[in-house]
Amino acid sequence: MFSKTIPFLMIISVASYSATGDVAKKVVKEDQVTLKMAQASQKKIDAVSDKTQELLQKYRQTLKQIENAKVYNAQLREIIKTQEEEKVSIKNQIENLKDTAKGIVPLMVDMVKNIKTFVELDMPFLPKERAKRVADLDKLLTRADVSTSEKFRRILEAYQVESEYGRTIESYRDVFTKDGKEMTVDYLQVGRVALIYQTLDGKETGAWDHNNKKWIELGSEYKKSIQEGIKMAKKQIAPQLVKLPIPAPTQGGTL
């Protein structure tokens, strides 16, 4: 009786063990798949996190640049306000002059001297054009065929042109002399705070050091931003923030 029962029980035990092993393998396989999926998801999360941190850093840098620009623009507004007040003052002086012949002529002479000195001490942008304007005013003062009112109008016009230079961004092509050699460059003039040149091949970039009255060569880190600044001045691309070698503001007179 026992000899027949024992083999039957062993068969059942083996069959049960085989079924359990299949289930275990299936569970292990599913766990491995789940693990691989979790690892892939984690990599994606890490990549998104890194990108988010990078964008956050750029965003903070942009906010800082905007804040600096606001401070700089506020200073420019004060300069422009002072210039406008001086223009109003000059106009009031003209209106209040009783003896035009005796009062206006000395004033015009002083104004031409002042603008000449200002151009000489200012950044050397558009040197030929500005020097010619001053020379023409000198000749104008001695002409008998031009009325006093026309002379004064022309002088005020020259003041207006010089004033506009301080609030515009311009780019023009001209000759730059270095070590006795001339080369054609693109100039970028940012108001009266920065005057920069760059060779046509982009290999050399320099800026005017107003404190020491000389040109200095800039590093390659400014190359791309200057190129973009020149394109913006020429209205070839939309305005954007660019890195420029702008010195710290200093006190000084304005035209």
C-alpha angles and dihedrals in degrees: 000000000000093000091064097044099052098062090050092055091048091053090052091049093051092048091050092050091050092052092049091051092053091051091049092051090049092050092048091049092050090048091052091051090048090049093051090049090050091049091050091048091049091052090053091048091050091049092050090047092051091048091048091052091049092051090046091053091049090048092053091048090051091051089052091051091049091051091050090049090052091053091047093047090050089055091048090051090055090050091049090047090054091049091051091049090052091050090051090048092053092049091050090051090053093049092049097049109115098179101047097175094051099035105039100049097060089044092054092049090052092046093053090048090050095050091046091053091045093054091048092052096039128089110292098247120142089000098172095046094048095043090052091051091054092045090051090053091052090054091044093060092061097046114110094192093065120078122237091244091053091049091052092047091053092049092050089048090055090050089051092052092050090048092052091055088068095060104040139079113223138173126197138163120241144139121286121198119212125171090347093307125112124219134172114248141168114246123209115200116190105189108283096315102077137022115181136172132198129186116243092250091051093235096119130041127177141171137208113254100211094187093057096028096233143102119258127194116240129219124256091258089080096050099092096038092051090050089052091047091053091050091049091050089052089048091240093128135024119270115272141156113284133178111250132174096244115167123225113276116265131191116258146131125286132210 
